[in-house]
Amino acid sequence: MDSTSYRLVPAAHDDSTSKASVKDTANSLGTHDTLRYGQRSLADDITPGNGLVRRLDKWEETQDNLKLNMQRNLYGLHAPVRLMMERKLVGYNPHFPTLKQSNIHLDILMGRDETLDFGDLFGDTITGPEFQIHSDMEKKRRI
């Protein structure tokens, strides 16, 4: 997506990635040439039949880019840089990964403080938290 775009609604098709068929990426043996074109992914080959799915997936990203571009034009380059830095700082959570915590600071910076989602009412997990603190800490700390 273009960083200076004033798009209100995400595009129906994705122009940022180039799609190539197996015929285009085949080597002399007729197989996919991984060294030239990278690893082949089935998720890249399968595209949703409806453009609405792609638009819904990129809705928040498009709205966020619009807000950041408008801030850049109104207040200068420092405003979106500062906002992104603040989001990164408050997004870091050094607490136990099994204990789900609300991050109201990030919700305010993202503009989600006045909306109610399913997770706000019923929590993020339906079955309840799993208390395997040691294994979760090992995963988080990459031990």
VEXDREN-2710 file (C-alpha; in Angstrom, 1 decimal):
% VEXDREN-2710
k/r/px/py/pz
1/MET/0.0/0.0/0.0
2/ASP/1.2/3.4/-0.9
3/SER/2.4/5.3/2.2
4/THR/1.0/8.6/0.9
5/SER/-2.4/7.3/0.0
6/TYR/-5.6/9.0/1.1
7/ARG/-7.7/5.9/0.4
8/LEU/-10.8/5.7/2.6
9/VAL/-11.6/2.1/1.6
10/PRO/-9.1/-0.7/0.9
11/ALA/-8.6/-1.6/-2.8
12/ALA/-10.6/-4.5/-4.1
13/HIS/-7.4/-6.2/-5.4
14/ASP/-3.9/-6.3/-4.0
15/ASP/-1.4/-4.4/-6.2
16/SER/1.5/-4.7/-3.7
17/THR/2.3/-8.3/-4.3
18/SER/3.1/-9.7/-7.7
19/LYS/1.3/-13.0/-8.5
20/ALA/3.1/-15.4/-10.7
21/SER/1.8/-18.8/-11.9
22/VAL/3.8/-22.0/-11.7
23/LYS/4.5/-21.7/-15.4
24/ASP/6.2/-18.3/-14.8
25/THR/8.4/-19.6/-12.0
26/ALA/9.3/-23.0/-13.5
27/ASN/12.9/-23.9/-14.2
28/SER/14.2/-26.2/-16.9
29/LEU/12.9/-29.3/-15.1
30/GLY/9.4/-27.9/-14.9
31/THR/9.3/-27.3/-11.1
32/HIS/9.1/-24.1/-9.1
33/ASP/12.5/-22.3/-9.0
34/THR/12.9/-21.6/-5.3
35/LEU/16.3/-19.8/-5.6
36/ARG/15.0/-17.2/-8.0
37/TYR/11.4/-16.7/-6.8
38/GLY/11.5/-17.7/-3.1
39/GLN/9.5/-20.4/-1.4
40/ARG/6.2/-21.2/-2.8
41/SER/3.2/-20.9/-0.5
42/LEU/-0.2/-22.3/-1.0
43/ALA/-1.7/-19.4/0.8
44/ASP/-0.4/-17.1/-1.9
45/ASP/-1.8/-19.3/-4.6
46/ILE/-5.3/-19.4/-3.2
47/THR/-7.1/-16.1/-3.4
48/PRO/-10.5/-15.5/-1.9
49/GLY/-13.2/-15.4/-4.5
50/ASN/-14.8/-12.3/-3.0
51/GLY/-13.1/-8.9/-2.9
52/LEU/-15.0/-8.1/0.3
53/VAL/-12.8/-10.5/2.3
54/ARG/-9.6/-8.7/1.3
55/ARG/-11.2/-5.3/2.0
56/LEU/-12.3/-6.4/5.5
57/ASP/-8.8/-7.8/6.2
58/LYS/-7.2/-4.5/5.3
59/TRP/-9.8/-2.1/6.7
60/GLU/-8.1/-1.1/9.9
61/GLU/-4.7/-0.8/8.1
62/THR/-6.2/1.5/5.5
63/GLN/-7.9/3.7/8.1
64/ASP/-4.7/3.9/10.2
65/ASN/-2.7/4.9/7.1
66/LEU/-5.2/7.6/6.3
67/LYS/-5.1/9.0/9.8
68/LEU/-1.3/9.0/9.9
69/ASN/-1.0/10.7/6.5
70/MET/-3.5/13.4/7.6
71/GLN/-1.5/14.0/10.8
72/ARG/1.7/14.2/8.7
73/ASN/0.2/16.8/6.5
74/LEU/-1.3/18.8/9.3
75/TYR/1.4/18.7/12.0
76/GLY/4.5/17.6/10.2
77/LEU/6.5/14.4/10.1
78/HIS/7.0/14.3/13.8
79/ALA/3.4/13.6/14.7
80/PRO/3.0/10.1/13.0
81/VAL/6.5/9.1/14.0
82/ARG/5.7/10.1/17.6
83/LEU/2.4/8.2/17.6
84/MET/4.0/5.1/16.2
85/MET/6.7/5.3/18.8
86/GLU/4.2/5.6/21.6
87/ARG/2.2/2.6/20.2
88/LYS/5.3/0.5/20.2
89/LEU/6.2/1.5/23.8
90/VAL/2.7/0.8/25.2
91/GLY/2.3/-2.3/23.1
92/TYR/5.2/-4.0/24.9
93/ASN/3.9/-6.2/27.7
94/PRO/6.5/-7.6/30.1
95/HIS/4.0/-9.4/32.2
96/PHE/3.1/-13.1/32.3
97/PRO/1.8/-14.2/28.9
98/THR/-1.0/-16.4/30.4
99/LEU/-2.6/-13.6/32.3
100/LYS/-4.5/-11.6/29.7
101/GLN/-4.4/-7.9/30.5
102/SER/-6.3/-5.0/29.0
103/ASN/-4.1/-2.4/27.3
104/ILE/-6.2/0.7/27.6
105/HIS/-3.2/2.9/26.6
106/LEU/-2.9/1.2/23.2
107/ASP/-6.7/1.3/22.7
108/ILE/-6.6/5.1/23.3
109/LEU/-3.7/5.6/20.9
110/MET/-5.4/3.4/18.2
111/GLY/-8.7/5.2/18.7
112/ARG/-10.5/2.1/19.9
113/ASP/-11.3/3.5/23.4
114/GLU/-14.9/4.3/22.5
115/THR/-15.8/0.9/20.9
116/LEU/-17.0/-2.3/22.4
117/ASP/-15.7/-5.6/21.0
118/PHE/-16.4/-9.2/21.8
119/GLY/-13.2/-9.4/23.8
120/ASP/-14.1/-6.4/25.9
121/LEU/-17.3/-8.1/27.2
122/PHE/-16.4/-11.7/27.3
123/GLY/-12.6/-11.8/27.4
124/ASP/-10.2/-12.9/24.7
125/THR/-10.6/-16.6/25.3
126/ILE/-13.9/-18.4/25.5
127/THR/-12.7/-21.4/27.6
128/GLY/-10.8/-19.3/30.1
129/PRO/-7.1/-18.9/30.7
130/GLU/-4.7/-21.8/30.8
131/PHE/-2.2/-21.6/33.7
132/GLN/0.9/-23.2/32.4
133/ILE/3.1/-20.3/33.4
134/HIS/6.5/-22.1/33.0
135/SER/5.9/-23.3/29.5
136/ASP/4.4/-19.9/28.4
137/MET/7.4/-18.0/29.9
138/GLU/9.8/-20.4/28.1
139/LYS/8.0/-19.6/24.8
140/LYS/8.0/-15.9/25.4
141/ARG/11.6/-15.7/26.5
142/ARG/12.6/-18.2/23.7
143/ILE/14.3/-20.6/26.2
END
